[in-house]
Amino acid sequence: MILCSQTPGSMLKAVVLSQIYSDLPCCKGEEAKLALFGFGEARDADQSSLTALVKDLRAAAGIDAGWLMEVPGKTLLRLIAANLRYQAPDQTAVIFAATEQALRYGHAYCLCGLGDISRLFIARARSVSREIHKMLGFIRFRPGPAQSLVAQPKLFHNTADLILKSFAARYPDTRLVFVLGEKALVWEKGSITEDQPDQYCEYLHDRSFDALWETYYTSQYIATRKNIRLASRCLPQKYWDWLPEGKILQQKAAQE
């Protein structure tokens, strides 16, 4: 069994080790999922050097993976990082399988999404990137306590910290807060901390803020040019119950 941390570099090295020793890669703490396989000898990927592993892989399996040290290797690491943020029960399994395909069939096979697993691997990375991009346009902060700005994003993946960091560039000297269920994520002075959400909730339920956006959207709406299909491309239906204009679209769609 090959053990690794849930980081891109460690998982990549675990897959290389799995090819060298014909063993199974596994994230630390998930050994129980391997059932009987979890009781075998364990090797720690964190204790290995990628440069040395590339040489060992060539000697043991005849696989030339020198590209891991070059641009394609960096691209693969970025894709693994994105997949680690994708919320799915088979997250690590897809990462391991796609990385194994990259080693066995070449980096182009994986990075171009030629196989089913590699295609899923690429699609999930893009889904994470799209969420970050959309949230930078959709999130509207509200004035909060202590001159902070507060928002409650609708996220499907683990992207909150990346989105906060991106907004920090727009508001460099402002305390930014995301309310995420039972916790609040706070960006302040270049770092992110967790806080209790209760003190921020009252600022999220200010109906006048939503009414302002509804008024703005309605003023721009042209009934004779109603095109719900096109609107859904700009504002996907999964966000309709979250944004004020989404609720308006939902009403208009119901009238068709």
C-alpha positions as CSV (number, residue, x, y, z in Angstrom):
1,M,0.0,0.0,0.0
2,I,1.3,3.5,-0.9
3,L,0.2,6.2,1.5
4,C,0.1,9.9,0.6
5,S,-1.2,13.3,1.9
6,Q,-4.1,14.9,0.1
7,T,-1.9,17.3,-1.8
8,P,-1.2,17.3,-5.5
9,G,2.5,16.6,-5.2
10,S,2.1,13.8,-2.7
11,M,-0.7,12.1,-4.7
12,L,1.3,12.3,-7.9
13,K,4.3,10.6,-6.2
14,A,2.0,7.9,-4.7
15,V,0.8,7.0,-8.2
16,V,4.4,6.8,-9.5
17,L,5.2,4.5,-6.5
18,S,2.2,2.4,-7.2
19,Q,3.6,1.8,-10.8
20,I,7.0,0.9,-9.4
21,Y,5.8,-1.5,-6.8
22,S,2.5,-2.7,-8.4
23,D,0.7,-1.5,-5.3
24,L,-2.4,0.6,-4.5
25,P,-2.2,4.3,-3.7
26,C,-4.2,5.6,-0.7
27,C,-4.6,8.9,1.1
28,K,-3.6,8.8,4.7
29,G,-6.6,8.2,6.9
30,E,-8.5,6.3,4.2
31,E,-6.8,2.9,4.7
32,A,-10.0,1.3,6.0
33,K,-11.5,1.7,2.5
34,L,-9.0,-0.7,1.1
35,A,-10.3,-3.5,3.4
36,L,-7.8,-6.4,3.4
37,F,-5.3,-4.5,1.2
38,G,-4.9,-2.0,4.1
39,F,-3.0,-4.5,6.2
40,G,0.0,-4.9,3.9
41,E,3.3,-3.1,4.0
42,A,2.9,0.7,3.7
43,R,5.2,3.1,1.9
44,D,5.0,6.9,2.5
45,A,5.0,8.9,-0.7
46,D,5.9,12.0,1.3
47,Q,9.3,10.5,2.1
48,S,10.2,10.2,-1.6
49,S,11.7,12.6,-4.2
50,L,9.9,13.0,-7.5
51,T,13.2,13.2,-9.3
52,A,14.4,9.9,-7.8
53,L,11.0,8.3,-8.5
54,V,11.1,9.2,-12.1
55,K,14.4,7.4,-12.4
56,D,13.1,4.4,-10.5
57,L,10.0,4.2,-12.7
58,R,12.1,4.0,-15.8
59,A,14.3,1.3,-14.3
60,A,11.5,-0.8,-12.8
61,A,8.7,-0.5,-15.3
62,G,10.3,1.0,-18.4
63,I,8.1,4.1,-18.3
64,D,9.7,7.4,-19.2
65,A,8.0,10.0,-17.1
66,G,10.6,12.8,-17.4
67,W,7.8,15.0,-18.5
68,L,6.6,15.2,-14.9
69,M,9.5,17.6,-14.3
70,E,8.5,19.8,-17.2
71,V,5.4,21.9,-18.2
72,P,3.0,18.9,-18.7
73,G,3.9,17.8,-15.1
74,K,3.0,21.3,-13.8
75,T,-0.3,21.2,-15.7
76,L,-1.1,17.8,-14.3
77,L,-0.4,19.1,-10.7
78,R,-2.8,22.0,-11.3
79,L,-5.5,19.6,-12.5
80,I,-5.0,17.5,-9.5
81,A,-5.3,20.5,-7.3
82,A,-8.6,21.5,-9.0
83,N,-10.0,18.0,-8.6
84,L,-9.1,18.0,-4.9
85,R,-11.6,20.9,-4.6
86,Y,-14.4,19.1,-6.5
87,Q,-16.9,17.7,-4.1
88,A,-17.6,14.0,-4.9
89,P,-17.2,10.8,-3.0
90,D,-14.9,9.3,-5.7
91,Q,-12.7,12.4,-5.7
92,T,-9.4,10.6,-4.9
93,A,-10.2,7.5,-7.0
94,V,-10.6,9.7,-10.1
95,I,-7.4,11.6,-9.4
96,F,-5.4,8.3,-8.9
97,A,-6.9,6.7,-12.0
98,A,-6.4,9.7,-14.3
99,T,-2.8,10.2,-13.1
100,E,-2.1,6.5,-13.7
101,Q,-3.4,6.9,-17.3
102,A,-1.0,9.8,-17.8
103,L,1.9,7.6,-16.7
104,R,0.9,4.6,-18.8
105,Y,-0.3,6.2,-22.0
106,G,1.5,9.6,-21.9
107,H,0.6,13.0,-20.7
108,A,-1.4,13.9,-23.8
109,Y,-3.8,11.1,-23.2
110,C,-4.7,12.5,-19.8
111,L,-4.4,16.2,-20.4
112,C,-6.5,16.1,-23.6
113,G,-9.1,13.9,-21.9
114,L,-8.9,11.0,-24.3
115,G,-10.1,8.3,-21.9
116,D,-13.3,8.2,-19.9
117,I,-11.5,8.8,-16.6
118,S,-9.2,11.5,-18.0
119,R,-12.2,13.2,-19.6
120,L,-14.0,13.2,-16.2
121,F,-10.8,14.4,-14.6
122,I,-10.6,17.4,-17.0
123,A,-14.3,18.1,-16.7
124,R,-14.1,18.3,-12.9
125,A,-11.2,20.7,-13.0
126,R,-13.1,22.9,-15.4
127,S,-16.2,22.8,-13.2
128,V,-14.1,24.1,-10.3
129,S,-12.6,26.9,-12.4
130,R,-16.1,27.9,-13.8
131,E,-17.5,28.1,-10.2
132,I,-14.7,30.5,-9.2
133,H,-15.2,32.6,-12.3
134,K,-18.9,32.8,-11.9
135,M,-18.8,33.6,-8.2
136,L,-16.5,36.6,-8.9
137,G,-19.4,38.0,-11.0
138,F,-22.4,36.8,-9.0
139,I,-21.4,37.4,-5.4
140,R,-22.7,40.7,-4.0
141,F,-21.3,41.8,-0.6
142,R,-23.4,43.6,1.9
143,P,-22.1,46.1,4.5
144,G,-21.4,44.1,7.7
145,P,-20.1,44.8,11.3
146,A,-16.8,46.6,11.9
147,Q,-16.7,47.9,8.3
148,S,-16.6,44.5,6.9
149,L,-18.3,43.2,3.7
150,V,-20.5,40.1,4.1
151,A,-21.8,37.6,1.5
152,Q,-23.3,34.1,1.5
153,P,-22.2,32.4,-1.7
154,K,-23.9,29.3,-3.2
155,L,-20.9,27.0,-3.7
156,F,-20.9,23.4,-4.9
157,H,-17.2,22.8,-4.5
158,N,-14.5,23.7,-2.0
159,T,-13.6,27.0,-3.6
160,A,-14.4,29.6,-0.9
161,D,-10.8,30.5,0.0
162,L,-9.8,30.9,-3.6
163,I,-12.7,33.2,-4.3
164,L,-12.0,35.3,-1.1
165,K,-8.4,35.7,-2.2
166,S,-9.5,36.9,-5.6
167,F,-11.9,39.4,-4.1
168,A,-9.2,40.6,-1.7
169,A,-7.4,42.1,-4.7
170,R,-10.4,44.2,-5.4
171,Y,-10.8,45.3,-1.8
172,P,-7.2,45.3,-0.5
173,D,-7.9,47.0,2.9
174,T,-11.3,45.5,3.7
175,R,-12.4,42.6,5.9
176,L,-14.3,40.1,3.7
177,V,-16.6,37.5,5.2
178,F,-18.3,34.4,3.6
179,V,-21.1,32.8,5.6
180,L,-20.9,29.1,4.8
181,G,-23.5,27.1,6.7
182,E,-22.3,26.6,10.3
183,K,-19.1,28.6,9.9
184,A,-17.9,31.9,8.5
185,L,-14.7,32.3,6.5
186,V,-13.0,35.7,7.1
187,W,-10.3,37.3,5.0
188,E,-8.4,39.9,6.9
189,K,-4.8,41.3,6.6
190,G,-3.7,38.7,4.1
191,S,-4.9,35.6,5.9
192,I,-8.1,33.5,6.2
193,T,-9.6,32.5,9.6
194,E,-12.9,30.8,10.7
195,D,-15.5,32.5,12.8
196,Q,-19.0,31.9,14.1
197,P,-21.7,32.9,11.5
198,D,-24.3,34.2,13.9
199,Q,-23.0,37.8,14.1
200,Y,-23.2,38.2,10.3
201,C,-26.6,36.6,9.5
202,E,-28.7,39.7,10.3
203,Y,-26.8,41.5,7.5
204,L,-27.7,38.8,5.0
205,H,-31.4,39.1,5.5
206,D,-31.8,42.8,4.6
207,R,-34.7,42.6,2.2
208,S,-34.0,46.2,0.9
209,F,-30.7,45.0,-0.6
210,D,-32.5,42.3,-2.7
211,A,-35.3,44.7,-3.6
212,L,-32.7,47.1,-5.1
213,W,-31.3,44.3,-7.4
214,E,-34.8,43.3,-8.4
215,T,-35.7,46.9,-9.3
216,Y,-32.5,47.2,-11.3
217,Y,-33.1,43.9,-13.2
218,T,-36.7,44.6,-13.9
219,S,-35.8,48.0,-15.3
220,Q,-33.5,46.3,-17.8
221,Y,-35.9,43.5,-18.7
222,I,-37.6,43.7,-22.1
223,A,-40.7,41.5,-22.1
224,T,-40.9,41.2,-25.9
225,R,-37.4,39.8,-26.1
226,K,-37.9,37.2,-23.4
227,N,-35.4,34.3,-24.0
228,I,-35.2,32.0,-20.9
229,R,-32.9,29.6,-22.7
230,L,-30.3,32.4,-23.3
231,A,-30.8,33.7,-19.8
232,S,-30.1,30.3,-18.4
233,R,-26.7,30.3,-20.2
234,C,-25.7,33.5,-18.4
235,L,-27.3,32.7,-15.1
236,P,-27.6,28.8,-14.7
237,Q,-30.8,27.5,-13.1
238,K,-28.9,26.1,-10.1
239,Y,-28.4,29.7,-9.0
240,W,-32.0,30.9,-9.6
241,D,-33.1,30.4,-6.0
242,W,-30.0,32.3,-4.7
243,L,-29.9,35.6,-6.7
244,P,-32.8,38.1,-6.8
245,E,-32.9,38.2,-10.6
246,G,-32.8,34.4,-10.6
247,K,-36.1,34.3,-8.8
248,I,-37.5,36.7,-11.4
249,L,-36.3,34.4,-14.2
250,Q,-37.9,31.5,-12.4
251,Q,-41.2,33.3,-12.4
252,K,-40.9,34.2,-16.1
253,A,-40.0,30.6,-17.0
254,A,-43.1,29.3,-15.1
255,Q,-45.3,31.6,-17.3
256,E,-44.2,30.0,-20.5
